[in-house]
Amino acid sequence: MNLAAALRRLPLLFAVLMIVSPAILFFVWMLSLSLKYEIDNGAYPPILIPERVAWENYAKVFQSAAFLTFFRNSLIVTGAATAAALLVGVPAGYGIARMKATRAAIVVLIARMTPGLSYLIPLFLLFQWLGLMGTLWPQIITHLVITVPIVIWVMISYFESTPMELEEAAVIDGANRWQVFRHVALPIARPGIVVALILASIFSWNNFVFGVVLAGRETRTLPVAVYNMLSFEQVSWGPLSAAALIVTLPVLLLTILAQRQIVAGLTAGAVKGG
Amino acid sequence: MTQAATPATPGRIGLSSRDYWPFVAPALIVVGSVIVFPWVFTIYMAMHEWKAGGAQSFVGLGNFARLASDARFLESIVHTLLYTGLAVTAPVVLGVFSAVIFHERFPLRGLLRGLFIMPMMATPVAIALVWVMMFHPQLGVLNYLLSFVGLGPLTWVFNPATVIPSLVLVETWQWTPLVMLIVLGGLASLPTEPYESALIDGASRWQMFRHITWPMILPFVMVAVIIRTIDALKSFDIIFAITQGGPGTASETINIYLYNTAFAYYNMGYGSAIAVVFFIIVVALSLVMLWLRQRSKWNADAGAAA
């Protein structure tokens, strides 16, 4: 009986294997590339597990002073853009949800439709005019284009689903709007804020297009730096893969650890019919 | 703004919307300056001959007239539509299939779902680099894998004829998970009764999918189609990092052409005109999709009523 049941499930398990393997194999291959010497990376047929492991590919990346600068740039840009987005986006999501002004969410939708590059032409000229090029400010400010809509979007759907009764009780007790928000709504919304924080920081961390236009030599973020390794330096696959993996590793770990929150946040607008 | 601390009228619970404006105001200022201002200024610039560092002169709709006869721009529209058509269809088909699979119960489902969505969360430029290595005609692992099934070797992104399908392969690998998540959310909200009665009637798995599941998840599939359409039209990172629009201009989409015009040739006015037309195309296609979605909803309602 048990065997028959297991056999009937075989096609399902096979299908699961089929759809999951492209993702798994890709990252396994990425890891393999990053741990091989050039001889092994240039071998045909390709080698998956090398006899000698090239840990030095990683050492090289970390020893490069420039890489640490780019890492710091990425941290500052993502950190500042996410913090600022939470600061203005969480109250905005609250206000929009309570005013039932869901039409305001259309702005967020249009922001999603607009190609990132079309923000960049005027902002590029503005930053030049203000003399900000060469600092991290242009990138921090343009990253708000990504982070603010995400935070507002997630928070609207979160606040819409939290009950009003507690807030009404607080109003009866004489609390003003701000106190209600600060002491009643905000603590309840903490899981929603975590979701917004995770998504905003991932999409800011991953962003490439703003950096490629606005970053100078010293102000590159990691995605731009890795791209430049491909285009300008002599291409050696090992160190390049190691750098690529280091850039994306924080995101991959976060994806596995905070999977539930990420899934909830990504589908919040979509599944509700936004 | 000064209304911020006004206490609520005592004894009245009705929460008036005016009181919430202070919460929204800071975000309005930010959205106004980084989103609305660029839009308005882009339209203004599109009406000017405007080179970075150079003089500006008003040309009215001249830039748009020039676009209409710009062969490279018209070609980029064709590339964009081809790319979008493929990069919507493939992820949606595979995503719906994956969602149906993930809706079943099997061991390690949570972990596997996490692994499955990694491609769409990973840094696009980082994965693009690895794809470049995998596409390598001589040393790439893809041609090696193809040799097992007696195919290839292909030249992938290094050949004008195969570059767009190759890029779509990357885009599909990357974005199938998002379609899966949206449709999976839809599947989770379905009632179980129709399946129970269908089982009693002896329906096959395919019949159940075709006649019960599909009509009910169609609205969710349409949401996925809309999101995919918007994202595929705007796709930049993958194309730029892998081919920069090449070989030649074989994979130059509107977005890449926009980048080249504005930030490689520093032709800001003309670039702005491209941005305006591009935005109109994105909105127009989104509206068509939304209209199709409304229609699919009516059909689903009609089907449910019948």
Chai-1 contact restraints between the chains, C-beta under 6 A:
chainA,res_idxA,chainB,res_idxB,connection_type,confidence,min_distance_angstrom,max_distance_angstrom,comment,restraint_id
A,L12,B,E104,contact,1.0,0.0,6.0,A-B,restraint_1
A,A15,B,I101,contact,1.0,0.0,6.0,A-B,restraint_2
A,V16,B,I101,contact,1.0,0.0,6.0,A-B,restraint_3
A,V16,B,F106,contact,1.0,0.0,6.0,A-B,restraint_4
A,I19,B,S98,contact,1.0,0.0,6.0,A-B,restraint_5
A,I19,B,I101,contact,1.0,0.0,6.0,A-B,restraint_6
A,V20,B,L112,contact,1.0,0.0,6.0,A-B,restraint_7
A,V20,B,L115,contact,1.0,0.0,6.0,A-B,restraint_8
A,V20,B,F116,contact,1.0,0.0,6.0,A-B,restraint_9
A,P22,B,W173,contact,1.0,0.0,6.0,A-B,restraint_10
A,A23,B,L115,contact,1.0,0.0,6.0,A-B,restraint_11
A,A23,B,F116,contact,1.0,0.0,6.0,A-B,restraint_12
A,A23,B,M118,contact,1.0,0.0,6.0,A-B,restraint_13
A,A23,B,P119,contact,1.0,0.0,6.0,A-B,restraint_14
A,I24,B,L115,contact,1.0,0.0,6.0,A-B,restraint_15
A,M30,B,V130,contact,1.0,0.0,6.0,A-B,restraint_16
A,G42,B,L139,contact,1.0,0.0,6.0,A-B,restraint_17
A,Y44,B,L139,contact,1.0,0.0,6.0,A-B,restraint_18
A,P45,B,Y144,contact,1.0,0.0,6.0,A-B,restraint_19
A,P46,B,V141,contact,1.0,0.0,6.0,A-B,restraint_20
A,P46,B,Y144,contact,1.0,0.0,6.0,A-B,restraint_21
A,V88,B,P26,contact,1.0,0.0,6.0,A-B,restraint_22
A,V88,B,A27,contact,1.0,0.0,6.0,A-B,restraint_23
A,V88,B,V30,contact,1.0,0.0,6.0,A-B,restraint_24
A,G89,B,A27,contact,1.0,0.0,6.0,A-B,restraint_25
A,P91,B,F23,contact,1.0,0.0,6.0,A-B,restraint_26
A,A92,B,V24,contact,1.0,0.0,6.0,A-B,restraint_27
A,A92,B,A27,contact,1.0,0.0,6.0,A-B,restraint_28
A,Y94,B,F23,contact,1.0,0.0,6.0,A-B,restraint_29
A,G95,B,Y20,contact,1.0,0.0,6.0,A-B,restraint_30
A,G95,B,F23,contact,1.0,0.0,6.0,A-B,restraint_31
A,G95,B,V24,contact,1.0,0.0,6.0,A-B,restraint_32
A,R98,B,Y20,contact,1.0,0.0,6.0,A-B,restraint_33
A,M99,B,S17,contact,1.0,0.0,6.0,A-B,restraint_34
A,M99,B,Y20,contact,1.0,0.0,6.0,A-B,restraint_35
A,A111,B,I35,contact,1.0,0.0,6.0,A-B,restraint_36
A,M113,B,I230,contact,1.0,0.0,6.0,A-B,restraint_37
A,M113,B,V282,contact,1.0,0.0,6.0,A-B,restraint_38
A,M113,B,S286,contact,1.0,0.0,6.0,A-B,restraint_39
A,T114,B,F279,contact,1.0,0.0,6.0,A-B,restraint_40
A,P115,B,K234,contact,1.0,0.0,6.0,A-B,restraint_41
A,P115,B,N255,contact,1.0,0.0,6.0,A-B,restraint_42
A,P115,B,F278,contact,1.0,0.0,6.0,A-B,restraint_43
A,L117,B,L258,contact,1.0,0.0,6.0,A-B,restraint_44
A,L117,B,Y259,contact,1.0,0.0,6.0,A-B,restraint_45
A,S118,B,T42,contact,1.0,0.0,6.0,A-B,restraint_46
A,S118,B,A275,contact,1.0,0.0,6.0,A-B,restraint_47
A,Y119,B,P38,contact,1.0,0.0,6.0,A-B,restraint_48
A,I121,B,A262,contact,1.0,0.0,6.0,A-B,restraint_49
A,I121,B,M268,contact,1.0,0.0,6.0,A-B,restraint_50
A,I121,B,G271,contact,1.0,0.0,6.0,A-B,restraint_51
A,I121,B,S272,contact,1.0,0.0,6.0,A-B,restraint_52
A,P122,B,P38,contact,1.0,0.0,6.0,A-B,restraint_53
A,P122,B,F41,contact,1.0,0.0,6.0,A-B,restraint_54
A,P122,B,T42,contact,1.0,0.0,6.0,A-B,restraint_55
A,L123,B,P38,contact,1.0,0.0,6.0,A-B,restraint_56
A,L144,B,V30,contact,1.0,0.0,6.0,A-B,restraint_57
A,L144,B,V34,contact,1.0,0.0,6.0,A-B,restraint_58
A,V145,B,V34,contact,1.0,0.0,6.0,A-B,restraint_59
A,V148,B,V30,contact,1.0,0.0,6.0,A-B,restraint_60
A,E168,B,I13,contact,1.0,0.0,6.0,A-B,restraint_61
A,V171,B,A8,contact,1.0,0.0,6.0,A-B,restraint_62
A,N176,B,A5,contact,1.0,0.0,6.0,A-B,restraint_63
A,N176,B,P7,contact,1.0,0.0,6.0,A-B,restraint_64
A,R177,B,D19,contact,1.0,0.0,6.0,A-B,restraint_65
A,N206,B,T123,contact,1.0,0.0,6.0,A-B,restraint_66
A,F208,B,V125,contact,1.0,0.0,6.0,A-B,restraint_67
A,F208,B,D237,contact,1.0,0.0,6.0,A-B,restraint_68
A,V209,B,F236,contact,1.0,0.0,6.0,A-B,restraint_69
A,V213,B,F263,contact,1.0,0.0,6.0,A-B,restraint_70
A,P223,B,T123,contact,1.0,0.0,6.0,A-B,restraint_71
A,P223,B,V125,contact,1.0,0.0,6.0,A-B,restraint_72
A,V226,B,V125,contact,1.0,0.0,6.0,A-B,restraint_73
A,Y227,B,V125,contact,1.0,0.0,6.0,A-B,restraint_74
A,Y227,B,A241,contact,1.0,0.0,6.0,A-B,restraint_75
A,L230,B,L129,contact,1.0,0.0,6.0,A-B,restraint_76
A,W237,B,M133,contact,1.0,0.0,6.0,A-B,restraint_77
A,A244,B,A126,contact,1.0,0.0,6.0,A-B,restraint_78
A,A244,B,L129,contact,1.0,0.0,6.0,A-B,restraint_79
A,V247,B,T123,contact,1.0,0.0,6.0,A-B,restraint_80
A,V247,B,A126,contact,1.0,0.0,6.0,A-B,restraint_81
A,T248,B,A122,contact,1.0,0.0,6.0,A-B,restraint_82
A,T248,B,T123,contact,1.0,0.0,6.0,A-B,restraint_83
A,T248,B,A126,contact,1.0,0.0,6.0,A-B,restraint_84
A,V251,B,M121,contact,1.0,0.0,6.0,A-B,restraint_85
A,L252,B,M118,contact,1.0,0.0,6.0,A-B,restraint_86
A,T255,B,M118,contact,1.0,0.0,6.0,A-B,restraint_87
A,T255,B,M121,contact,1.0,0.0,6.0,A-B,restraint_88
A,I256,B,G114,contact,1.0,0.0,6.0,A-B,restraint_89
A,Q259,B,G114,contact,1.0,0.0,6.0,A-B,restraint_90
A,V263,B,L181,contact,1.0,0.0,6.0,A-B,restraint_91
A,L266,B,L181,contact,1.0,0.0,6.0,A-B,restraint_92
A,T267,B,L181,contact,1.0,0.0,6.0,A-B,restraint_93
A,T267,B,I182,contact,1.0,0.0,6.0,A-B,restraint_94
A,T267,B,G185,contact,1.0,0.0,6.0,A-B,restraint_95
A,A270,B,I182,contact,1.0,0.0,6.0,A-B,restraint_96
A,A270,B,V223,contact,1.0,0.0,6.0,A-B,restraint_97
A,V271,B,G185,contact,1.0,0.0,6.0,A-B,restraint_98
